[in-house]
Amino acid sequence: MWGKRSLPVIVFWFFCFPASPGWGVEFAGGTGELADPYRIATAEQLLSIGNDPNLLNTHYRLIADIDLAPGRPEGRVFEAAPIASYTGASPRPEFTGRFFGDDHTISNLTISDGEGQYLGLFGAIGPEGRVYDLTLERVRIEGNSRLGALAGVSEGGVVNCTATGRILGRPRSRWLGGLIAVNLGGMANCRVDVAVEGGDNSLLVGGLVGLHQGRIVRCEAAGDVLGGPGSSLLGGMVGMSLGGAIEDSFASATVSGGDRGWGIGGLAGRLDSGSLVLRCRTDGVVSGGAGSYDLGALVGQNWYARIDGSYATGPTSGASGSHRLGGLVGSCLGGRIVSCYATGAVRGRKDSRFLGGLVGQLQARSVVLDCYAAGPVLVSDEPAGRGGLIGHIASPGDTQVAGAFWDVQTSGASSSAVGRGLSTAQMYDRQTFRSARWDLLGDRADGTTDTWRVPEGGGYPLLTAFSDPNELHALEGAGRSFDPYLIATAEDLGAISRYDRRAWFKLVEDIDLSGITWSRAPISDFYGFFDGHAHRISNLTIRSAAPSPVGLFGRIESDAWVYDLGLEEVAIDAYFGSSEVGGLAGVNAGNVVACFATGNISAGGDSRSLGGLVGANRRGAIADCYAVATVTAREGSNQVGGLVGYNFQGPLVNCYAVGAVLAPHTTEHLGYLVGYTARGTPTVNCYYLTDFAHGGRDFGAGKPLTDEQLRQQASFDEWDFAKVWRLCENETYPHLRWERIICESP
């Protein structure tokens, strides 16, 4: 029974101390709502989150530094992740709330479990989970697999987090990362200086992330990445990227593999399955033991991935029996290396094979475009005499190298499997690269992307992306939906490549690109929103120097939008063997709405996926669009269409094509509207003109109309002529209303 004096005390306690759903521990304030997170001031409060499902999906704010050192009263050696630890049960616990570090530090986190996995401060961060502004100092984690200072796996977002310490794996350990072991989500502005060490035969070890499938932006990784004998896929930032993107990031870690190791790189051990490295650099040391292979100062193995606008300056070396060593990439299979350079030494032994100043070995379907190497290529400490740019080409007839050079004097190599050797004076000469059609700052005629600059007074070309931003053309706006970057000139258009291509852009003037010839797509990869704002870009001219996706956009990626944009008098002549060529985009995986293209699209022999508007539509949506273009294919080409060359599981709705589709009679998959449509791909209310001699079959895509029918509104089922389209009856083909076409007849 409560005494009469007890009740006021209980009431006072209840209202003066915040409640929490946990057992026995109260937080230092807050309600757990996003606008008022629980406040954490002590280790006890932090650890109370644990695996409580009521606490894993709520929100927290750290208001003090916390020391988890084993010698302290609240610290200990943990045997599992303190938060969302793996128990073997299904479903796996995940943190799905928000954790605001507020620039505070959690120090001396120590976890030791020889067979443990999902070890870190968080065992797993779910898709809705976010961690911000948190520092982890002097972390020490020992276990078997999925070890990272912050998390064993993250499917959510991690922003502005840092870590120092050591991650130690056992023999045959897997997925070790300085911050996150397996990253399936996004990371931005994170920095680590961590020693990450795998035991013998370890796999997927990275200075920042072990296995990466998400996006990394503006991150840095230092420290050491080590693997014992037989270890593979070791990277200064990422052990392996499987379809992920790494952008605007820097790695200075020392990466060292043991005997018989493979896939060792200063940034990534291996890139695979469409991964992207964009504007990244490394200066760390990369080395391998006896019998190691695929070592590169930037990337060990580049398999069907893209490296663009990146460079490496650190040395790469292999012990006895090592092979495929490169100043940038060890080996490249089906990958693209564009606008990159390497200046670090490449050193092998007398029995080493395939040493290259840029790439050790190029394999089938690889492309190297606008690149150079200037570092020494050595056997032990003596010049190798060969491999100045590329050490070896495995499939000479199935690789493309253009605009690529090496310095004969500094490399000590008089030969290369491919490329052009030059003196240092020639490498310093701006005219060398102007003649090769590199896009140089200050030369408008070669494009306004201005990828390269030549230093005043001479020097090797440098990538403008790493220059002082004040020296470069800047865009107005903030890149947000309510304040997009404004595009009014050709220079504005070219500058897009230096900005976050997930941002918002708006065209505010018509742009005439006469007098400018690009060697590749002005906007190579686009992830954001491009509002044409009822404007036109005219006279886009591209003469590609190597096979690649070609158009105003090289690739419009998933979830991107391009709308209300017109391209007039496009002139594209793509390289022999090109794939995915279109007036608007080489590839569309996003959304293209209310756009049109006119002009001429052509490609050399053995090309595929050519279209008047889009070369290949890969699960993208195209609606309310048209093309009035001549599409010309040459011998050996296939998938050639008036609107789209190849359509794979992407809906075409309310579109039409008018124009000649020209190709040899032996051309496979040729059609007025779509060259080839994959089974099950919808085409709704789309049309094409029938009376060109070379039109061919459309494989079920679209409906043929005569010229007279195309000028009659009644021919277009369910088209919106009130808000989207306009047609001058019996006078014009349909036009988009935003074009403001005036009909002669009332």
ZAMARGU-4260 file (C-alpha; in steps of 0.2 Angstrom, whole numbers, plus 5000, padded with zeros to 4 digits):
<rodrens>
0) 5000/5000/5000 | 5006/5017/4995 | 5007/5030/5010 | 4999/5047/5008 | 5016/5055/5005
5) 5022/5043/4991 | 5010/5048/4977 | 5017/5066/4974 | 5035/5058/4973 | 5029/5046/4960
10) 5020/5059/4950 | 5036/5070/4951 | 5047/5056/4944 | 5035/5052/4930 | 5034/5069/4923
15) 5052/5074/4926 | 5061/5059/4918 | 5057/5055/4900 | 5050/5037/4897 | 5057/5025/4884
20) 5050/5008/4878 | 5066/4999/4883 | 5068/4989/4899 | 5075/4999/4914 | 5085/5013/4905
25) 5078/5030/4902 | 5085/5041/4889 | 5091/5059/4892 | 5076/5067/4883 | 5066/5066/4868
30) 5051/5056/4863 | 5059/5046/4849 | 5049/5055/4835 | 5059/5061/4820 | 5056/5079/4826
35) 5061/5075/4844 | 5073/5060/4844 | 5078/5051/4860 | 5094/5059/4867 | 5108/5048/4871
40) 5121/5054/4883 | 5128/5037/4891 | 5134/5020/4885 | 5120/5012/4895 | 5107/5022/4885
45) 5116/5018/4869 | 5117/5000/4872 | 5099/4999/4878 | 5093/5000/4860 | 5100/4982/4857
50) 5088/4971/4848 | 5072/4978/4855 | 5060/4979/4840 | 5052/4994/4848 | 5068/5004/4848
55) 5076/4998/4831 | 5063/5008/4821 | 5064/5025/4831 | 5075/5040/4831 | 5090/5045/4842
60) 5102/5060/4844 | 5119/5058/4852 | 5122/5073/4864 | 5139/5067/4872 | 5154/5057/4867
65) 5154/5039/4873 | 5169/5028/4878 | 5165/5010/4876 | 5183/5004/4882 | 5183/4987/4890
70) 5191/4994/4906 | 5177/5007/4909 | 5162/5003/4920 | 5150/5004/4905 | 5162/4996/4892
75) 5166/4978/4888 | 5172/4967/4874 | 5156/4963/4865 | 5153/4947/4857 | 5140/4954/4844
80) 5135/4971/4837 | 5128/4982/4851 | 5113/4987/4840 | 5103/4976/4829 | 5115/4961/4832
85) 5114/4945/4822 | 5106/4930/4832 | 5103/4918/4818 | 5085/4921/4819 | 5074/4926/4804
90) 5070/4940/4800 | 5087/4947/4804 | 5086/4962/4816 | 5089/4979/4807 | 5090/4997/4813
95) 5077/5007/4803 | 5077/5023/4812 | 5087/5039/4811 | 5103/5040/4821 | 5110/5058/4822
100) 5128/5058/4829 | 5129/5077/4829 | 5148/5076/4827 | 5150/5067/4843 | 5162/5052/4845
105) 5160/5034/4851 | 5177/5027/4855 | 5185/5010/4859 | 5171/4999/4852 | 5178/4982/4854
110) 5170/4966/4847 | 5178/4949/4847 | 5170/4933/4841 | 5180/4922/4830 | 5166/4914/4821
115) 5155/4930/4822 | 5147/4939/4808 | 5137/4956/4805 | 5149/4964/4817 | 5150/4983/4820
120) 5141/4996/4830 | 5126/4991/4820 | 5124/4973/4814 | 5112/4978/4800 | 5105/4995/4794
125) 5089/4992/4785 | 5083/5001/4769 | 5074/5015/4779 | 5089/5017/4792 | 5100/5032/4792
130) 5116/5037/4801 | 5122/5055/4801 | 5138/5064/4808 | 5145/5051/4818 | 5164/5047/4823
135) 5170/5030/4828 | 5188/5031/4835 | 5199/5016/4839 | 5187/5003/4834 | 5193/4985/4835
140) 5183/4971/4828 | 5188/4953/4826 | 5177/4940/4818 | 5174/4929/4803 | 5163/4938/4790
145) 5153/4955/4787 | 5164/4965/4798 | 5163/4984/4798 | 5166/4998/4811 | 5149/5005/4808
150) 5139/4991/4801 | 5140/4973/4795 | 5128/4977/4781 | 5119/4993/4776 | 5104/4995/4765
155) 5100/5013/4770 | 5110/5029/4770 | 5126/5034/4779 | 5132/5052/4778 | 5147/5061/4785
160) 5153/5047/4796 | 5171/5043/4800 | 5181/5029/4808 | 5198/5024/4814 | 5204/5008/4821
165) 5207/4990/4815 | 5196/4976/4807 | 5203/4959/4808 | 5197/4944/4799 | 5201/4925/4802
170) 5207/4914/4788 | 5194/4912/4774 | 5185/4928/4781 | 5173/4937/4769 | 5166/4954/4768
175) 5177/4966/4778 | 5176/4985/4777 | 5183/4999/4786 | 5166/5007/4789 | 5153/4995/4782
180) 5156/4977/4777 | 5142/4976/4764 | 5135/4992/4757 | 5118/4990/4747 | 5113/5008/4750
185) 5121/5026/4749 | 5136/5033/4757 | 5142/5051/4756 | 5155/5062/4764 | 5163/5047/4774
190) 5181/5046/4779 | 5191/5031/4786 | 5208/5028/4792 | 5207/5010/4797 | 5218/4994/4795
195) 5208/4981/4787 | 5216/4964/4788 | 5210/4947/4781 | 5218/4931/4785 | 5224/4918/4773
200) 5212/4915/4758 | 5201/4930/4763 | 5189/4938/4751 | 5181/4955/4748 | 5192/4966/4759
205) 5190/4985/4757 | 5197/5001/4766 | 5179/5008/4767 | 5168/4994/4761 | 5170/4975/4757
210) 5156/4972/4745 | 5148/4987/4737 | 5131/4987/4727 | 5125/5005/4731 | 5132/5022/4729
215) 5148/5030/4736 | 5150/5049/4734 | 5164/5061/4740 | 5172/5048/4752 | 5190/5045/4757
220) 5199/5030/4763 | 5216/5029/4771 | 5225/5016/4781 | 5230/4998/4776 | 5221/4984/4767
225) 5230/4968/4769 | 5226/4950/4764 | 5236/4934/4768 | 5241/4921/4755 | 5227/4916/4743
230) 5217/4932/4747 | 5207/4941/4733 | 5197/4956/4729 | 5206/4969/4740 | 5204/4987/4737
235) 5209/5003/4745 | 5191/5009/4746 | 5180/4994/4740 | 5185/4976/4739 | 5172/4973/4725
240) 5159/4983/4717 | 5144/4973/4709 | 5134/4986/4699 | 5138/5000/4712 | 5144/5018/4709
245) 5159/5026/4716 | 5160/5045/4713 | 5171/5060/4717 | 5181/5049/4730 | 5199/5047/4735
250) 5209/5032/4742 | 5227/5033/4749 | 5227/5017/4757 | 5241/5005/4756 | 5234/4989/4748
255) 5244/4973/4750 | 5240/4955/4745 | 5249/4939/4749 | 5256/4925/4737 | 5243/4919/4724
260) 5232/4934/4728 | 5222/4942/4714 | 5210/4957/4711 | 5220/4970/4720 | 5217/4989/4717
265) 5221/5006/4725 | 5202/5010/4724 | 5194/4994/4720 | 5199/4976/4719 | 5186/4972/4706
270) 5172/4981/4696 | 5159/4970/4689 | 5142/4970/4681 | 5140/4988/4675 | 5149/4997/4690
275) 5154/5015/4688 | 5169/5024/4694 | 5168/5043/4690 | 5180/5056/4695 | 5190/5046/4707
280) 5209/5046/4711 | 5221/5036/4721 | 5239/5038/4727 | 5242/5023/4738 | 5254/5009/4736
285) 5247/4993/4728 | 5257/4977/4729 | 5255/4958/4727 | 5265/4943/4732 | 5272/4928/4722
290) 5260/4922/4709 | 5248/4937/4711 | 5239/4944/4696 | 5227/4958/4691 | 5235/4972/4701
295) 5231/4990/4697 | 5234/5007/4706 | 5216/5011/4703 | 5207/4995/4700 | 5213/4977/4699
300) 5200/4970/4688 | 5188/4979/4677 | 5175/4967/4671 | 5161/4975/4661 | 5161/4991/4671
305) 5166/5009/4667 | 5180/5020/4673 | 5178/5039/4668 | 5188/5054/4672 | 5199/5046/4685
310) 5218/5044/4688 | 5231/5035/4699 | 5248/5041/4704 | 5254/5028/4716 | 5265/5013/4712
315) 5260/4995/4708 | 5271/4980/4710 | 5271/4961/4710 | 5283/4948/4716 | 5290/4933/4706
320) 5277/4926/4694 | 5265/4940/4695 | 5256/4946/4680 | 5243/4958/4673 | 5250/4974/4682
325) 5244/4991/4677 | 5247/5009/4682 | 5228/5011/4682 | 5220/4994/4679 | 5227/4977/4680
330) 5215/4968/4668 | 5200/4974/4658 | 5187/4963/4651 | 5172/4971/4642 | 5175/4987/4652
335) 5177/5005/4647 | 5191/5016/4652 | 5188/5034/4646 | 5198/5050/4650 | 5209/5043/4663
340) 5228/5043/4666 | 5242/5035/4677 | 5259/5042/4682 | 5264/5029/4695 | 5278/5016/4693
345) 5273/4998/4688 | 5286/4985/4693 | 5287/4967/4690 | 5300/4953/4691 | 5309/4945/4676
350) 5296/4931/4676 | 5281/4943/4677 | 5270/4945/4662 | 5259/4959/4655 | 5265/4975/4663
355) 5257/4991/4657 | 5259/5009/4661 | 5240/5011/4660 | 5233/4993/4659 | 5241/4976/4661
360) 5230/4967/4649 | 5215/4972/4638 | 5203/4957/4635 | 5188/4956/4623 | 5176/4970/4621
365) 5186/4982/4630 | 5187/5001/4626 | 5201/5014/4630 | 5197/5031/4625 | 5207/5048/4628
370) 5219/5041/4641 | 5238/5042/4644 | 5252/5035/4655 | 5268/5043/4660 | 5275/5032/4674
375) 5290/5020/4673 | 5287/5002/4668 | 5300/4992/4676 | 5307/4974/4678 | 5315/4974/4695
380) 5323/4991/4694 | 5327/4992/4676 | 5316/4998/4662 | 5305/4985/4654 | 5307/4992/4637
385) 5289/4988/4632 | 5271/4990/4639 | 5271/5009/4640 | 5252/5010/4639 | 5245/4992/4637
390) 5255/4977/4642 | 5245/4964/4631 | 5229/4963/4621 | 5221/4946/4622 | 5208/4949/4608
395) 5216/4962/4596 | 5201/4961/4584 | 5188/4964/4598 | 5195/4979/4608 | 5195/4998/4604
400) 5209/5010/4609 | 5208/5028/4602 | 5216/5044/4607 | 5228/5035/4619 | 5247/5040/4622
405) 5262/5036/4633 | 5278/5045/4637 | 5292/5035/4630 | 5305/5044/4640 | 5298/5043/4657
410) 5291/5026/4655 | 5307/5018/4648 | 5296/5009/4636 | 5298/5011/4617 | 5283/5000/4613
415) 5266/4995/4619 | 5253/4983/4613 | 5243/4998/4606 | 5243/5017/4608 | 5255/5030/4602
420) 5272/5033/4611 | 5278/5052/4612 | 5292/5061/4619 | 5289/5071/4635 | 5289/5087/4625
425) 5276/5080/4614 | 5266/5075/4629 | 5267/5093/4635 | 5261/5100/4619 | 5243/5105/4618
430) 5242/5102/4599 | 5245/5083/4602 | 5229/5082/4611 | 5219/5094/4600 | 5224/5084/4585
435) 5217/5068/4594 | 5200/5077/4597 | 5202/5078/4616 | 5189/5090/4624 | 5201/5103/4630
440) 5197/5118/4641 | 5197/5134/4630 | 5193/5125/4614 | 5175/5126/4610 | 5175/5117/4594
445) 5179/5100/4602 | 5165/5101/4614 | 5160/5111/4629 | 5162/5098/4642 | 5180/5103/4644
450) 5186/5087/4651 | 5205/5091/4650 | 5216/5106/4653 | 5234/5109/4649 | 5244/5118/4662
455) 5250/5135/4657 | 5269/5134/4653 | 5267/5116/4649 | 5264/5099/4657 | 5254/5083/4655
460) 5235/5086/4653 | 5225/5086/4669 | 5207/5082/4672 | 5197/5098/4675 | 5186/5089/4687
465) 5200/5091/4700 | 5204/5109/4696 | 5199/5124/4707 | 5180/5125/4703 | 5182/5144/4702
470) 5192/5142/4686 | 5178/5132/4678 | 5162/5137/4670 | 5148/5137/4684 | 5130/5135/4683
475) 5117/5146/4691 | 5104/5137/4703 | 5106/5124/4716 | 5101/5109/4707 | 5085/5106/4717
480) 5067/5104/4711 | 5063/5122/4717 | 5079/5129/4711 | 5086/5119/4697 | 5103/5122/4688
485) 5099/5133/4673 | 5105/5129/4656 | 5106/5143/4644 | 5121/5141/4633 | 5132/5127/4625
490) 5144/5130/4640 | 5131/5127/4652 | 5126/5111/4643 | 5144/5105/4644 | 5146/5109/4662
495) 5133/5096/4667 | 5146/5083/4668 | 5155/5091/4682 | 5139/5092/4693 | 5129/5079/4702
500) 5119/5071/4688 | 5106/5066/4700 | 5101/5085/4702 | 5088/5095/4693 | 5092/5105/4677
505) 5081/5116/4667 | 5084/5123/4649 | 5079/5141/4649 | 5084/5146/4631 | 5085/5137/4614
510) 5103/5132/4611 | 5112/5132/4594 | 5127/5120/4594 | 5133/5124/4577 | 5152/5124/4575
515) 5154/5111/4589 | 5158/5093/4586 | 5159/5081/4601 | 5168/5064/4601 | 5155/5057/4613
520) 5139/5061/4622 | 5139/5078/4630 | 5131/5071/4645 | 5137/5053/4647 | 5127/5046/4662
525) 5111/5055/4668 | 5102/5051/4684 | 5092/5067/4688 | 5079/5078/4680 | 5081/5087/4664
530) 5066/5099/4661 | 5067/5105/4643 | 5055/5119/4647 | 5048/5119/4629 | 5065/5123/4622
535) 5076/5116/4608 | 5094/5111/4606 | 5099/5112/4588 | 5113/5106/4577 | 5120/5093/4590
540) 5135/5085/4580 | 5144/5070/4587 | 5158/5060/4578 | 5162/5046/4590 | 5180/5040/4591
545) 5175/5023/4599 | 5160/5012/4602 | 5149/5019/4616 | 5131/5024/4620 | 5129/5040/4609
550) 5116/5054/4609 | 5114/5070/4619 | 5113/5058/4634 | 5124/5043/4633 | 5113/5034/4646
555) 5097/5040/4655 | 5098/5030/4670 | 5083/5022/4680 | 5072/5034/4689 | 5079/5049/4678
560) 5067/5060/4669 | 5069/5070/4653 | 5054/5080/4647 | 5048/5094/4636 | 5064/5094/4625
565) 5066/5095/4607 | 5082/5091/4597 | 5083/5098/4579 | 5095/5094/4565 | 5105/5081/4575
570) 5120/5074/4565 | 5127/5059/4573 | 5140/5047/4565 | 5145/5034/4577 | 5160/5023/4576
575) 5162/5006/4568 | 5155/4993/4580 | 5145/5005/4590 | 5130/5000/4601 | 5116/5011/4607
580) 5115/5026/4596 | 5100/5039/4596 | 5097/5057/4594 | 5091/5060/4612 | 5100/5045/4621
585) 5110/5030/4617 | 5101/5021/4631 | 5086/5025/4641 | 5082/5016/4657 | 5072/5030/4664
590) 5058/5041/4658 | 5057/5051/4642 | 5041/5061/4640 | 5035/5074/4627 | 5052/5075/4617
595) 5056/5074/4599 | 5072/5073/4588 | 5075/5077/4570 | 5090/5075/4559 | 5102/5060/4554
600) 5108/5046/4564 | 5121/5034/4557 | 5134/5021/4563 | 5148/5011/4555 | 5147/4993/4551
605) 5144/4979/4564 | 5134/4992/4575 | 5118/4988/4584 | 5103/4997/4592 | 5101/5013/4582
610) 5086/5024/4584 | 5080/5041/4578 | 5076/5045/4597 | 5084/5032/4607 | 5096/5018/4603
615) 5091/5005/4616 | 5076/5007/4628 | 5080/4996/4643 | 5065/4995/4654 | 5063/5014/4652
620) 5047/5022/4648 | 5044/5033/4632 | 5028/5043/4630 | 5021/5056/4619 | 5037/5057/4608
625) 5042/5057/4590 | 5056/5056/4578 | 5058/5063/4561 | 5075/5056/4557 | 5085/5047/4544
630) 5093/5032/4552 | 5107/5024/4542 | 5115/5007/4546 | 5130/4999/4537 | 5134/4981/4534
635) 5133/4969/4548 | 5122/4980/4559 | 5106/4975/4567 | 5092/4982/4578 | 5088/4998/4568
640) 5072/5008/4570 | 5065/5025/4566 | 5061/5029/4584 | 5070/5015/4595 | 5083/5003/4589
645) 5080/4990/4603 | 5066/4990/4615 | 5067/4978/4630 | 5053/4978/4642 | 5050/4997/4641
650) 5033/5004/4637 | 5031/5015/4621 | 5015/5025/4623 | 5008/5038/4610 | 5023/5039/4599
655) 5027/5040/4581 | 5041/5039/4569 | 5043/5047/4551 | 5059/5046/4542 | 5069/5034/4531
660) 5077/5019/4539 | 5091/5014/4528 | 5102/4998/4529 | 5108/4984/4518 | 5096/4970/4514
665) 5105/4958/4525 | 5102/4969/4541 | 5093/4960/4555 | 5079/4967/4565 | 5075/4983/4555
670) 5059/4993/4557 | 5051/5010/4554 | 5046/5012/4572 | 5056/4999/4582 | 5070/4989/4575
675) 5067/4975/4587 | 5055/4973/4602 | 5058/4960/4615 | 5044/4948/4619 | 5031/4955/4631
680) 5036/4973/4628 | 5021/4984/4627 | 5018/4996/4612 | 5002/5007/4615 | 4995/5018/4602
685) 5011/5021/4592 | 5012/5023/4573 | 5024/5024/4559 | 5025/5030/4541 | 5023/5016/4528
690) 5029/5022/4511 | 5048/5022/4512 | 5056/5008/4502 | 5068/5002/4516 | 5056/5002/4531
695) 5055/4983/4534 | 5045/4974/4546 | 5041/4981/4564 | 5040/4964/4573 | 5023/4968/4580
700) 5027/4986/4586 | 5016/5000/4581 | 5003/5003/4567 | 5007/5008/4549 | 4999/5024/4543
705) 5000/5033/4526 | 5006/5051/4524 | 4988/5056/4523 | 4982/5047/4538 | 4997/5054/4549
710) 4989/5071/4545 | 4972/5067/4552 | 4968/5068/4571 | 4956/5053/4569 | 4970/5041/4566
715) 4978/5043/4583 | 4968/5033/4596 | 4966/5040/4613 | 4979/5053/4610 | 4977/5069/4621
720) 4975/5083/4608 | 4968/5095/4621 | 4984/5096/4632 | 4998/5086/4625 | 4997/5086/4606
725) 4992/5097/4591 | 4989/5093/4573 | 4984/5105/4559 | 4971/5094/4550 | 4977/5088/4533
730) 4993/5099/4535 | 5005/5093/4548 | 5010/5078/4557 | 5006/5079/4576 | 5017/5091/4586
735) 5018/5093/4604 | 5008/5108/4611 | 5023/5115/4619 | 5030/5118/4601 | 5017/5131/4598
740) 5014/5127/4580 | 5002/5139/4571 | 4990/5131/4559 | 4988/5140/4543 | 4969/5135/4542
745) 4958/5140/4556
</rodrens>
